[in-house]
């Protein structure tokens, strides 16, 4: 009888933290206030200066619930990455942040395949227990599936074997791909004619049914390429549109978040991962905790107070998974005990 990969459903949920915003450390924000078992990544792989619980410590280390990330695989220093992998074994590594998007990592399929090979070998040489996830594409559209296909072909052609990985990670945005239009444009270096998302994409930006179809498209691709047994992480998704002019209010975004959480936690399918009770998605991270560029999608404001969307995120996990464990304490008092990452000198609820 197949079992879930995660003993607790709440362990599947994460959040994207922007290390490059005006804020400097994940511990500047009580991320665990969103969920006690949350994981995160910050688009980097070097240990950072964390100051837990407001102390003056300047110790460099990745937090236990922190995944390592290589933003651009073709520019990464394999020696440095390998050394860090050796120092902090057993980590999950997400290789690539939208390599298919010109305004992001800007990799051709061959550049990504070769950069990935070098990093994969460097990490595994220093830490065989590491878990390396490939992909990072900006969307799960038809065009992006074609780009991934070129990556696997390039790897086979240049390396003489099928692309190895411990899993796949992708972004889940529903955005336009028409060259010159607002969005992520045509995939970098993809030759030939390919179907791209057009003008209805932004209207569907928070359409739960389109999101579900995208996930199944990704899973179908994985099955076709021989990767059905591998875990799938939706490593970045959410709403990039503002409330003003687009109607993406905290309530609209919150409903999209709850609907997609339900889908990713529970949906099973013949396309799903057999090692995870045929679930389609194994882990997911909402964008974002604190990115300055899309303020309406932040879970914490620039004042470090939790936003309406942040409250929705938090309420989902506490109301569904932690009531029995934590009792019915007032939410302001949860996780404020001494020594906890939740300890804070500010009222994050802004009340």
Secondary structure, 3 states (H helix, E strand, C coil): CCCCCCCCHHHHEEEECCCCCCCCCHHHCCHHHCCCCCEEECCCCCCCECCHHHCCCCCECCCCCECEEECCCCCCCHHHHHHHHHHCCCCEEEECCCCCCCCCCCCCHHHHHHHHHHHHHHHHHHCCCCEEEEECCCCCCHHHHHHHHHHHHHHHHHHCCCCCCCEEEEECCCCCCCCCCCCCCCCCCCCCCCCCCCCCCCCCCCCHHHHHHHHHHHHHHHHHCCCCCCEEEEEEECCCCCCCCCCCCHHHHHHHHHHHHHHHHHCEEEEEEHHHCCECCCEEEEECCCCHHHHHHCCECCCCCECHHHHHHHHHHHHHHHHHHHCCCCHHHCCCCCCCCCCCCCCCCCC
